[in-house]
Each structure stands twice: as structure tokens, then as C-alpha cells.
Amino acid sequence: MPAETKFKRTIITGALPYANGHIHLGHIAGAYLPADIYARFKRLCGHPLLYICGSDEYGVPITLTALKEGCSPQEVIDRYHAANDESFAQLGISFDIYGRTSWPIHTETTQAFFLNLYQGGHIEKREMELWYSEQSDRFLPDRYVRGTCPKCGFEEATGDECENCGAQYSANDLIAPKANIPGDSSTPILKKTVHWFLRLQDFTGELTAWLDSHPEWRANVKGIAYSWVDDLRARCITRDTDWGVPIPLDDPDTAGKRFYVWFDNAIGYVTNTRQYYLDRGEPDGWERWWKDPASRLIHFIGKDNVPFHAVMFPTYLMGQGDYILADNVVGNEYLNILNRETGKTEKGSKSKGNMISVRWFTSRFSTDAIRYYLCSIMPESRDAAFDWDDFYGRYNGELSNVVGNFIHRSLTMTVKNFESRVPEPGPLDDGDRAMLAAIPEQLDGVAEALENFRFRQGLERFVDLARKANVYFDGKQPWMTRKTDLGRTATTLYVCCQVVRALCVAMAPFVPDGAQQLAKVIGISLPEGGSDGGADGWNAGRDGLAAGSPLQEPEVLFPKLDKDYTAECADAHMRGEAF
């Protein structure tokens, strides 16, 4: 059953990024761009939708950054929340709300989730041994300790995961551990402490049934999720820190402890929905999204977040009793970097200086250029690599040459020869009819691809419509027929105007700035929809432009990238200046 007939509304979530640094292209390609493309598409279809995201402002990464920068955690999150909010906006990521886990409403929501799980018997208190620095007189949670990865032997692995191989493990599994605190690299000792554990194994049956009901999910997500479900055990959900959501129990052992960031992080989706409706004066409005089976929940994440979205967060929801579960967890692979000097693909790393931040890139290139290229190489089923030469070639060769050139020459010739109006067509020949028939066929192809989260394929179908239109235009030669047969020219350009109208709609989810610019030229509106739904602007793309419709003088939608300037930016990136 198509999603739009089964569900009345859709919640889209983008994984909450840590507010301890600037977001980069890997983040965008992994979670936020595919989610935004899908959100824009569904809004254009008139489907009620909320796109929820926000800053993840608790956890060890925040306090470590504060220690390194010599400031408070609050200063860190305030700075990077604002910076990342701006970066997302510059790239056209259309969140309905970009919230904060430091909001009081998030503390309230997280504690309510915990208490429901606790009262349901799914939380247990355990004594355990953790690494403790005698020099700093503190326990060392997660990234406060470094050592050798027990899986691959990488010597700079942190206490929660290995940057080299991606393995996740307990900090106690590290080989040759060292404290990872500014001014403290001492060898820690194991010391007893008390923490709270979520009994994930209590939900084995429900999780298995839920996963089994979704054979359509991507193989990478299902594989990781099932590997966890096959070996579910209690997982610690608290940490030794004074930064985070307090544990709402009257127990002296809660002193100096807060919830583990990956317990409260995903609950932020609910928090931000609540805040969205509080801002609208509807404090109970969020419930129809999270507690109505007619609502659809879709998570967009990088594959490293699969366990938290396909195993842990669902158990929190199950433990509440009345929440919906995700209908899909769309997990992308990683975006790597092609080293121009070595010709080898490298994992993106801030420490290596090869990451490209959104703020750096958007200050040098258009939003549409960046979105187009990242979608064209989106790591949907395998890792992809950002390649400067490929960026230059794809944008110029496809979006600028194929799409932009067709639109510009079609509209320019129409405005010049037919008084800035869509001409009245004469009799249609087979070529005209074939071109017009391709419009709904290609729009359907784009829609089908997007509904199935195949974003690269959707982009290809959109560009393919422009390719077909260029072949049609060149075959009809309107620059020649206008001298001998103006009626034939009118028919050709009428058909081209219909294609332009369809391209405007088809490109809107991918390159929204160009779509809005073109919409003004051809005198149409692109419905933006929202949480209450709206007009079906997508299928309106089939309607075309009526003869006599006024047109404005077109501007170049997608200016070509300058080769030398692009090369200069690539060199700056290789020098580690792109962050």
C-alpha cells in the first residue's frame, strides 16, 4: 500500500548532531540531505509532515570540548548550536523545528520516559567496575579514556568506539588504557561504582516482530539491527558526569551521574515535537503525531546510528505503551574524501584536516551546486567519496549544461519570439506527442524513486527528462524554423514550456533555490505545505502551462563553475583549510 494512502501524516527525523563542532559534508550526505529531499517532496505533494531535528547538547563530547577550549559546556553548546543552525539554513535544510536537548522540556520528557521504563520493571541498578583516574580523581566515561582497539589494534581508540574500524565496545575492553583529559594521560585503575541499566532483553520478542514486519528496509540497517537483537542484554544508560539530564530517583547513588547521551538523544525527537506545538499554542498537538497509528515515523541516519534507532529507541517507545514505532530507518553509508595528491580515498577526519565544513563550502559555492553533487554521489548502499574534479564535472556537465541550458534557451527563444507568452501550439506530430508523454512518465519515475528512498535514482530521472528535452529541441531546430515556419516554432516551444514546467516541479526537492527562481519566471507557485498539508503541487506538474501564460525574461539558473576557482578551493581543502 502506498505510504500516502496508509498514513495521514509523516514525522521525519534527522539524527541530532553534537553541538561541539561544525557540521560537515559527511553529516549532510548521510542524514540531512536525503531527509530534506524527501520532506520537500512530500510537502510538495500536499502530505502533512514534520521534519524534526536539533542539537545534541549533552554527553562527554561536549564536556571534553569545554575542557579543551577552557570554557563552560554551556558556552560550547550555545556557540555551536547557533553555528550549525545557520549552516543548515544556508544549505536549504528545511527543518520545521531545530531544537535543543538543553531545553527544560527535554529534561521533563526524558525523565518521564525513564520513570515509565523503571516502573515497568525494565530498569535495574548494578554495581560495576569502571576506569578511574587517580590523578584527576574522577571516573572516565566513554571518550575520557583512550587505548588500543580490541578489534583492530588501532592505538588511539576511544572508550566507546574505534574511529579506525568503527567497532563499538565497552571502555573496559580497551587495551593499555590512558586518561584522555587535558593535562592527564595517566594510567587509570578499575574502581567500583553504581549505574542504571536498561533491560533490552525484555523487548526481544517485540523488536524481532517489528523488524520482521519491515522486509523492505535497507540491508545494512536490517543486518546491524538483527545482529543486536540476536544478543540483547542490559545496557548501561547512565554516566559519571555532572552534565546532562539528572536521574529522577530519590537515591544517593544518583549523585554525580546523569543519563548517557544516547539514552536522551533520540527522545529529543519527541521533545522537539512537543516544543513545536507549544509554540503554536497547542500543547497536546504532538500526541497525534507520536500516538496515532495513522502517523508514519521515518528516521534518517548514518549507519553508525543504526543500533540506537533500530534497537534502543524503539524499546524506549515500547516501554511507554502508546507510541508508534518507525515505519523505516533509512541508514546511509559514509562519505569519504578523495585525496587529490595521492589519488586514494580517505575517511573524513577533522584531525587529518580533510573534512569540509558546510560553513566553508557554502561561503564559496551555491546551495544548489552542493546539494546536486551530494545527492548525485549519496552513499545509499556503499561508501562514496567526495572528489573535486567530479564535483566540477557533474555540476557543469549535468545541472548547468543539460538542465539549465535547456531551460534557458527554451524560455529565451519563447520570450523573444512570442511576446513573453507561452505560444499557441499547432497540430502535434509524433515527436511532440512523445515528448509530452515523457513528462508524466519521468515525474512518476522521480516520485517512485523518492518514495522508496532511492535519491540518486530520483535525481537521475529528473535530469533524464531534461536530456530527452534537449534531444527534442535539437531535432526540431526552432532557431531555424522561426525563419520559415513560425507555426512549427510555436508548437515546439509550447512543448518545451510544458517540459520546463515539469522540470521546475521535479527539481524542487533537490535544488530548491533554482526551482523557486524558475517558478517566478514561468508564473507558478510551488506549494510549501507543512504540518497541516496543502495543495498537491507535485501532480500539478503534469498540467503544464496554458497557451498565453505570461513569462518573465529568464536568468541563468545554474551558472557554470569556474575551473580555476574550483581548483583553488580544492587546493585549500588539501591544505586543511576547509573546516
C-alpha positions as semicolon CSV with decimal commas, in nm:
position;residue;x (nm);y (nm);z (nm)
1;M;0,000;0,000;0,000
2;P;0,145;0,341;-0,093
3;A;0,253;0,536;0,213
4;E;0,030;0,832;0,133
5;T;-0,286;0,616;0,143
6;K;-0,191;0,424;0,455
7;F;-0,077;0,721;0,664
8;K;-0,234;1,060;0,735
9;R;0,089;1,235;0,834
10;T;0,465;1,175;0,848
11;I;0,732;1,258;1,105
12;I;1,081;1,276;0,957
13;T;1,376;1,287;1,194
14;G;1,735;1,377;1,122
15;A;1,986;1,241;1,375
16;L;2,066;1,509;1,633
17;P;2,425;1,634;1,575
18;Y;2,653;1,707;1,870
19;A;2,685;2,078;1,940
20;N;3,062;2,053;1,988
21;G;3,182;2,140;1,639
22;H;3,078;2,250;1,293
23;I;2,875;2,015;1,075
24;H;3,046;1,886;0,761
25;L;2,952;1,734;0,427
26;G;2,963;1,380;0,568
27;H;2,683;1,472;0,806
28;I;2,480;1,627;0,525
29;A;2,515;1,339;0,278
30;G;2,450;1,081;0,548
31;A;2,130;1,206;0,708
32;Y;2,012;1,560;0,649
33;L;2,007;1,599;0,270
34;P;1,817;1,274;0,199
35;A;1,570;1,364;0,474
36;D;1,529;1,715;0,333
37;I;1,475;1,592;-0,022
38;Y;1,209;1,353;0,100
39;A;1,047;1,618;0,320
40;R;1,034;1,872;0,038
41;F;0,887;1,612;-0,196
42;K;0,612;1,508;0,046
43;R;0,525;1,869;0,131
44;L;0,501;1,945;-0,241
45;C;0,261;1,651;-0,268
46;G;0,044;1,817;-0,002
47;H;0,112;1,549;0,260
48;P;0,110;1,669;0,628
49;L;0,468;1,643;0,750
50;L;0,705;1,748;1,028
51;Y;1,083;1,744;0,980
52;I;1,234;1,730;1,329
53;C;1,595;1,782;1,432
54;G;1,804;1,973;1,685
55;S;2,133;1,994;1,869
56;D;2,250;1,710;2,091
57;E;2,388;1,917;2,377
58;Y;2,471;1,667;2,648
59;G;2,728;1,394;2,678
60;V;3,101;1,353;2,702
61;P;3,188;1,513;2,364
62;I;3,053;1,843;2,495
63;T;3,242;1,838;2,824
64;L;3,564;1,730;2,652
65;T;3,538;2,021;2,410
66;A;3,476;2,256;2,703
67;L;3,788;2,126;2,879
68;K;3,999;2,166;2,567
69;E;3,871;2,517;2,496
70;G;3,885;2,629;2,859
71;C;3,519;2,730;2,878
72;S;3,192;2,600;3,019
73;P;2,979;2,333;2,844
74;Q;2,701;2,591;2,814
75;E;2,930;2,822;2,617
76;V;3,019;2,533;2,386
77;I;2,661;2,437;2,308
78;D;2,542;2,794;2,267
79;R;2,818;2,864;2,015
80;Y;2,780;2,551;1,804
81;H;2,401;2,532;1,818
82;A;2,383;2,877;1,659
83;A;2,659;2,800;1,408
84;N;2,507;2,470;1,294
85;D;2,156;2,610;1,279
86;E;2,292;2,874;1,041
87;S;2,483;2,616;0,833
88;F;2,174;2,403;0,788
89;A;1,977;2,709;0,679
90;Q;2,248;2,806;0,429
91;L;2,220;2,464;0,269
92;G;1,841;2,483;0,249
93;I;1,774;2,209;0,505
94;S;1,408;2,277;0,583
95;F;1,357;2,165;0,943
96;D;1,019;2,251;1,093
97;I;1,199;2,287;1,424
98;Y;1,567;2,272;1,515
99;G;1,556;2,225;1,889
100;R;1,794;2,177;2,181
101;T;1,830;1,893;2,431
102;S;1,929;2,152;2,693
103;W;1,571;2,282;2,697
104;P;1,382;2,217;3,025
105;I;1,108;2,041;2,827
106;H;1,366;1,784;2,717
107;T;1,464;1,710;3,077
108;E;1,095;1,667;3,160
109;T;1,034;1,435;2,865
110;T;1,344;1,222;2,921
111;Q;1,273;1,174;3,289
112;A;0,914;1,073;3,211
113;F;1,040;0,811;2,965
114;F;1,282;0,675;3,223
115;L;1,025;0,657;3,503
116;N;0,781;0,465;3,282
117;L;1,055;0,214;3,200
118;Y;1,160;0,200;3,565
119;Q;0,808;0,143;3,691
120;G;0,759;-0,123;3,424
121;G;1,049;-0,322;3,567
122;H;1,280;-0,259;3,271
123;I;1,549;-0,070;3,464
124;E;1,793;-0,229;3,709
125;K;2,070;-0,088;3,927
126;R;2,408;-0,258;3,912
127;E;2,748;-0,230;4,075
128;M;3,029;-0,235;3,821
129;E;3,396;-0,152;3,774
130;L;3,497;0,141;3,555
131;W;3,821;0,318;3,472
132;Y;3,913;0,579;3,731
133;S;4,186;0,842;3,714
134;E;4,357;0,889;4,048
135;Q;4,533;1,196;3,910
136;S;4,204;1,372;3,820
137;D;4,006;1,199;4,095
138;R;3,721;1,102;3,866
139;F;3,571;0,816;3,671
140;L;3,643;0,813;3,300
141;P;3,328;0,768;3,091
142;D;3,350;0,686;2,720
143;R;3,577;0,934;2,548
144;Y;3,756;1,031;2,867
145;V;3,972;0,726;2,810
146;R;4,181;0,617;2,511
147;G;4,364;0,298;2,432
148;T;4,419;0,024;2,179
149;C;4,111;-0,106;1,998
150;P;4,042;-0,469;2,095
151;K;3,918;-0,541;1,741
152;C;4,174;-0,388;1,503
153;G;4,464;-0,274;1,721
154;F;4,424;0,099;1,646
155;E;4,613;0,275;1,927
156;E;4,401;0,591;1,953
157;A;4,058;0,434;2,003
158;T;3,819;0,599;2,248
159;G;3,627;0,424;2,522
160;D;3,305;0,384;2,322
161;E;3,415;0,319;1,964
162;C;3,711;0,288;1,731
163;E;3,750;0,565;1,474
164;N;3,957;0,333;1,256
165;C;3,734;0,025;1,223
166;G;3,401;0,151;1,362
167;A;3,381;-0,118;1,631
168;Q;3,170;-0,042;1,940
169;Y;3,261;-0,191;2,277
170;S;3,287;-0,123;2,649
171;A;3,565;0,106;2,772
172;N;3,679;-0,184;2,991
173;D;3,770;-0,372;2,673
174;L;4,037;-0,116;2,574
175;I;4,395;-0,240;2,574
176;A;4,655;-0,023;2,750
177;P;4,404;0,249;2,851
178;K;4,510;0,607;2,926
179;A;4,311;0,901;3,063
180;N;4,201;1,137;2,786
181;I;4,173;1,462;2,978
182;P;4,374;1,779;2,909
183;G;4,674;1,759;3,142
184;D;4,602;1,398;3,240
185;S;4,721;1,098;3,040
186;S;4,776;0,875;3,343
187;T;4,706;0,503;3,351
188;P;4,365;0,456;3,515
189;I;4,260;0,188;3,760
190;L;3,936;-0,009;3,779
191;K;3,713;0,110;4,060
192;K;3,364;0,010;4,172
193;T;3,067;0,240;4,107
194;V;2,690;0,210;4,059
195;H;2,486;0,267;3,741
196;W;2,142;0,202;3,594
197;F;2,083;-0,044;3,311
198;L;1,800;-0,080;3,061
199;R;1,695;-0,443;3,020
200;L;1,688;-0,452;2,641
201;Q;1,634;-0,827;2,650
202;D;1,283;-0,766;2,786
203;F;1,186;-0,643;2,439
204;T;1,342;-0,918;2,228
205;G;1,010;-1,056;2,106
206;E;0,857;-0,717;2,022
207;L;1,173;-0,596;1,849
208;T;1,201;-0,912;1,641
209;A;0,836;-0,895;1,534
210;W;0,873;-0,528;1,442
211;L;1,188;-0,586;1,238
212;D;1,034;-0,888;1,066
213;S;0,739;-0,672;0,959
214;H;0,969;-0,449;0,751
215;P;1,141;-0,662;0,485
216;E;1,165;-0,351;0,265
217;W;1,432;-0,185;0,481
218;R;1,785;-0,141;0,353
219;A;2,009;-0,442;0,403
220;N;2,268;-0,250;0,607
221;V;2,008;-0,140;0,861
222;K;1,847;-0,482;0,892
223;G;2,182;-0,656;0,922
224;I;2,305;-0,436;1,206
225;A;1,968;-0,439;1,386
226;Y;1,930;-0,818;1,375
227;S;2,287;-0,866;1,497
228;W;2,196;-0,668;1,808
229;V;1,859;-0,832;1,862
230;D;2,018;-1,177;1,842
231;D;2,226;-1,092;2,151
232;L;2,025;-0,842;2,354
233;R;2,140;-0,771;2,706
234;A;2,106;-0,496;2,966
235;R;2,284;-0,175;2,862
236;C;2,409;0,098;3,092
237;I;2,214;0,423;3,041
238;T;2,389;0,647;3,297
239;R;2,736;0,801;3,318
240;D;2,962;0,960;3,578
241;T;2,925;1,326;3,485
242;D;2,752;1,639;3,607
243;W;2,647;1,749;3,257
244;G;2,321;1,608;3,128
245;V;1,970;1,512;3,231
246;P;1,952;1,422;3,604
247;I;1,823;1,080;3,712
248;P;1,479;1,133;3,871
249;L;1,518;0,891;4,163
250;D;1,543;0,955;4,535
251;D;1,866;0,762;4,563
252;P;2,201;0,891;4,696
253;D;2,381;0,689;4,427
254;T;2,248;0,930;4,162
255;A;2,491;1,197;4,285
256;G;2,743;1,287;4,018
257;K;2,560;1,088;3,750
258;R;2,349;1,178;3,450
259;F;2,179;0,990;3,170
260;Y;2,402;0,858;2,896
261;V;2,364;1,088;2,597
262;W;2,238;0,806;2,376
263;F;1,951;0,747;2,611
264;D;1,822;1,101;2,600
265;N;1,935;1,192;2,246
266;A;1,662;1,020;2,045
267;I;1,396;1,124;2,296
268;G;1,478;1,472;2,164
269;Y;1,257;1,394;1,863
270;V;0,956;1,379;2,094
271;T;1,078;1,683;2,288
272;N;1,108;1,894;1,977
273;T;0,765;1,791;1,851
274;R;0,622;1,894;2,187
275;Q;0,801;2,228;2,165
276;Y;0,678;2,282;1,810
277;Y;0,318;2,256;1,926
278;L;0,377;2,457;2,242
279;D;0,500;2,738;2,017
280;R;0,175;2,707;1,818
281;G;-0,040;2,721;2,131
282;E;-0,143;2,354;2,102
283;P;0,026;2,178;2,396
284;D;-0,138;1,843;2,315
285;G;-0,092;1,866;1,938
286;W;0,221;1,648;1,941
287;E;0,028;1,343;2,052
288;R;-0,149;1,290;1,719
289;W;0,195;1,253;1,561
290;W;0,350;1,014;1,811
291;K;0,048;0,819;1,940
292;D;-0,179;0,779;1,636
293;P;-0,126;0,463;1,422
294;A;-0,214;0,677;1,121
295;S;0,116;0,865;1,171
296;R;0,430;0,750;0,997
297;L;0,774;0,783;1,158
298;I;1,088;0,775;0,942
299;H;1,442;0,810;1,081
300;F;1,725;0,932;0,855
301;I;2,066;0,843;0,995
302;G;2,421;0,739;0,921
303;K;2,482;0,366;0,962
304;D;2,677;0,420;1,286
305;N;2,350;0,526;1,448
306;V;2,155;0,214;1,346
307;P;2,169;0,042;1,689
308;F;2,028;0,347;1,862
309;H;1,740;0,399;1,615
310;A;1,657;0,040;1,522
311;V;1,708;-0,122;1,864
312;M;1,741;0,113;2,163
313;F;1,498;0,398;2,086
314;P;1,221;0,155;1,984
315;T;1,249;-0,011;2,327
316;Y;1,204;0,327;2,496
317;L;0,888;0,377;2,289
318;M;0,763;0,023;2,358
319;G;0,814;0,085;2,728
320;Q;0,577;0,385;2,713
321;G;0,293;0,169;2,585
322;D;0,120;0,402;2,339
323;Y;0,381;0,537;2,096
324;I;0,415;0,447;1,728
325;L;0,732;0,281;1,603
326;A;0,935;0,377;1,298
327;D;0,800;0,266;0,962
328;N;1,150;0,297;0,819
329;V;1,504;0,362;0,937
330;V;1,695;0,497;0,637
331;G;2,064;0,449;0,706
332;N;2,328;0,577;0,466
333;E;2,687;0,463;0,445
334;Y;2,985;0,703;0,482
335;L;3,104;0,991;0,267
336;N;3,481;0,970;0,235
337;I;3,731;1,208;0,075
338;L;3,938;1,151;-0,239
339;N;4,290;1,280;-0,177
340;R;4,386;1,472;-0,492
341;E;4,756;1,429;-0,421
342;T;4,763;1,054;-0,360
343;G;4,457;0,951;-0,559
344;K;4,343;0,742;-0,263
345;T;4,015;0,756;-0,076
346;E;4,044;0,854;0,290
347;K;3,800;0,850;0,575
348;G;3,690;1,204;0,657
349;S;3,859;1,317;0,975
350;K;3,889;1,656;1,142
351;S;4,222;1,550;1,292
352;K;4,352;1,471;0,941
353;G;4,236;1,810;0,820
354;N;4,044;1,663;0,525
355;M;3,689;1,735;0,632
356;I;3,487;2,002;0,451
357;S;3,258;2,202;0,676
358;V;2,924;2,328;0,550
359;R;3,003;2,686;0,653
360;W;3,326;2,681;0,447
361;F;3,165;2,525;0,141
362;T;2,852;2,742;0,135
363;S;3,066;3,056;0,151
364;R;3,225;2,952;-0,181
365;F;2,964;2,764;-0,382
366;S;2,589;2,785;-0,434
367;T;2,347;2,581;-0,230
368;D;2,215;2,413;-0,544
369;A;2,562;2,313;-0,661
370;I;2,640;2,147;-0,328
371;R;2,303;1,976;-0,294
372;Y;2,311;1,849;-0,650
373;Y;2,655;1,695;-0,621
374;L;2,599;1,538;-0,279
375;C;2,275;1,381;-0,399
376;S;2,445;1,250;-0,715
377;I;2,702;1,061;-0,504
378;M;2,485;0,991;-0,199
379;P;2,621;0,684;-0,013
380;E;2,293;0,490;-0,013
381;S;2,423;0,133;-0,036
382;R;2,801;0,175;-0,014
383;D;3,055;0,435;0,087
384;A;3,107;0,724;-0,155
385;A;3,390;0,973;-0,195
386;F;3,388;1,348;-0,243
387;D;3,600;1,423;-0,549
388;W;3,670;1,784;-0,652
389;D;3,709;1,701;-1,021
390;D;3,386;1,504;-1,014
391;F;3,209;1,789;-0,837
392;Y;3,318;2,031;-1,110
393;G;3,236;1,791;-1,393
394;R;2,897;1,670;-1,273
395;Y;2,762;2,012;-1,188
396;N;2,878;2,177;-1,510
397;G;2,804;1,879;-1,732
398;E;2,464;1,784;-1,589
399;L;2,286;2,053;-1,389
400;S;2,428;2,350;-1,578
401;N;2,461;2,208;-1,931
402;V;2,176;1,957;-1,952
403;V;1,910;2,110;-1,728
404;G;1,997;2,477;-1,711
405;N;2,085;2,514;-2,078
406;F;1,760;2,356;-2,198
407;I;1,550;2,578;-1,971
408;H;1,738;2,895;-2,066
409;R;1,733;2,852;-2,440
410;S;1,370;2,738;-2,443
411;L;1,247;3,034;-2,240
412;T;1,476;3,289;-2,406
413;M;1,355;3,193;-2,752
414;T;0,992;3,192;-2,639
415;V;1,011;3,534;-2,474
416;K;1,190;3,681;-2,775
417;N;0,963;3,541;-3,045
418;F;0,620;3,521;-2,879
419;E;0,584;3,840;-2,678
420;S;0,684;3,681;-2,348
421;R;0,397;3,434;-2,352
422;V;0,357;3,060;-2,396
423;P;0,270;3,023;-2,767
424;E;-0,044;2,865;-2,906
425;P;0,050;2,524;-3,049
426;G;-0,046;2,399;-3,389
427;P;-0,108;2,034;-3,479
428;L;0,114;1,793;-3,285
429;D;0,333;1,540;-3,463
430;D;0,465;1,212;-3,323
431;G;0,775;1,378;-3,180
432;D;0,567;1,637;-2,995
433;R;0,336;1,373;-2,852
434;A;0,629;1,155;-2,744
435;M;0,792;1,447;-2,565
436;L;0,469;1,539;-2,385
437;A;0,413;1,175;-2,290
438;A;0,759;1,163;-2,133
439;I;0,661;1,430;-1,878
440;P;0,426;1,222;-1,659
441;E;0,643;0,915;-1,713
442;Q;0,954;1,091;-1,578
443;L;0,765;1,261;-1,294
444;D;0,629;0,921;-1,190
445;G;0,980;0,782;-1,203
446;V;1,114;1,056;-0,978
447;A;0,824;1,009;-0,734
448;E;0,863;0,631;-0,720
449;A;1,236;0,663;-0,654
450;L;1,185;0,914;-0,374
451;E;0,904;0,713;-0,212
452;N;1,149;0,422;-0,197
453;F;1,436;0,639;-0,069
454;R;1,643;0,599;-0,385
455;F;1,755;0,958;-0,407
456;R;2,028;0,915;-0,666
457;Q;1,783;0,741;-0,895
458;G;1,529;1,019;-0,845
459;L;1,789;1,278;-0,940
460;E;1,881;1,078;-1,250
461;R;1,516;1,060;-1,363
462;F;1,482;1,438;-1,323
463;V;1,796;1,502;-1,530
464;D;1,689;1,239;-1,784
465;L;1,375;1,442;-1,859
466;A;1,598;1,736;-1,948
467;R;1,816;1,509;-2,164
468;K;1,513;1,392;-2,360
469;A;1,401;1,754;-2,396
470;N;1,738;1,861;-2,534
471;V;1,722;1,586;-2,797
472;Y;1,371;1,702;-2,887
473;F;1,475;2,069;-2,906
474;D;1,778;1,997;-3,122
475;G;1,573;1,774;-3,350
476;K;1,304;2,036;-3,406
477;Q;1,559;2,317;-3,464
478;P;1,334;2,608;-3,363
479;W;1,615;2,855;-3,435
480;M;1,579;2,753;-3,799
481;T;1,203;2,707;-3,827
482;R;1,133;3,054;-3,685
483;K;1,262;3,191;-4,017
484;T;1,043;2,968;-4,235
485;D;0,756;2,827;-4,029
486;L;0,664;3,027;-3,719
487;G;0,369;2,795;-3,651
488;R;0,604;2,499;-3,623
489;T;0,827;2,702;-3,393
490;A;0,528;2,789;-3,176
491;T;0,439;2,422;-3,137
492;T;0,797;2,325;-3,049
493;L;0,833;2,598;-2,790
494;Y;0,488;2,524;-2,647
495;V;0,603;2,167;-2,585
496;C;0,930;2,293;-2,439
497;C;0,739;2,520;-2,199
498;Q;0,548;2,217;-2,072
499;V;0,877;2,041;-2,005
500;V;1,011;2,348;-1,827
501;R;0,704;2,348;-1,602
502;A;0,762;1,982;-1,516
503;L;1,134;2,035;-1,457
504;C;1,054;2,316;-1,215
505;V;0,848;2,075;-1,005
506;A;1,087;1,780;-1,042
507;M;1,391;1,980;-0,933
508;A;1,223;2,139;-0,629
509;P;1,320;1,869;-0,375
510;F;1,680;1,857;-0,498
511;V;1,776;2,216;-0,590
512;P;1,512;2,435;-0,425
513;D;1,674;2,772;-0,493
514;G;1,681;2,714;-0,867
515;A;1,325;2,580;-0,859
516;Q;1,193;2,889;-0,682
517;Q;1,378;3,117;-0,922
518;L;1,234;2,932;-1,221
519;A;0,883;2,929;-1,070
520;K;0,883;3,311;-1,066
521;V;0,990;3,324;-1,430
522;I;0,712;3,095;-1,551
523;G;0,449;3,235;-1,313
524;I;0,366;2,934;-1,098
525;S;0,379;2,865;-0,726
526;L;0,541;2,567;-0,558
527;P;0,328;2,480;-0,253
528;E;0,542;2,451;0,058
529;G;0,289;2,250;0,257
530;G;0,372;2,183;0,620
531;S;0,230;2,009;0,925
532;D;-0,126;2,072;0,808
533;G;-0,065;1,961;0,449
534;G;-0,165;2,165;0,146
535;A;-0,222;2,164;-0,227
536;D;-0,077;1,887;-0,444
537;G;0,190;2,078;-0,631
538;W;0,368;1,764;-0,749
539;N;0,091;1,625;-0,966
540;A;0,015;1,977;-1,083
541;G;0,344;1,947;-1,271
542;R;0,156;1,736;-1,525
543;D;-0,085;2,020;-1,600
544;G;0,162;2,227;-1,796
545;L;0,148;2,594;-1,888
546;A;-0,156;2,719;-2,075
547;A;-0,104;2,895;-2,404
548;G;-0,090;3,267;-2,343
549;S;0,058;3,235;-1,994
550;P;0,299;3,523;-1,929
551;L;0,673;3,459;-1,891
552;Q;0,949;3,674;-1,749
553;E;1,291;3,720;-1,901
554;P;1,491;3,418;-1,780
555;E;1,821;3,439;-1,597
556;V;2,086;3,170;-1,592
557;L;1,967;2,926;-1,325
558;F;2,284;2,730;-1,272
559;P;2,594;2,934;-1,365
560;K;2,893;2,726;-1,459
561;L;3,167;2,673;-1,204
562;D;3,496;2,840;-1,286
563;K;3,764;2,576;-1,330
564;D;4,049;2,778;-1,182
565;Y;3,845;2,893;-0,881
566;T;3,729;2,538;-0,812
567;A;4,089;2,419;-0,829
568;E;4,195;2,691;-0,584
569;C;3,927;2,574;-0,338
570;A;4,040;2,214;-0,384
571;D;4,398;2,312;-0,304
572;A;4,283;2,499;0,008
573;H;4,100;2,184;0,116
574;M;4,411;1,974;0,068
575;R;4,599;2,222;0,288
576;G;4,349;2,156;0,568
577;E;4,174;2,494;0,535
578;A;3,822;2,369;0,459
579;F;3,688;2,343;0,811
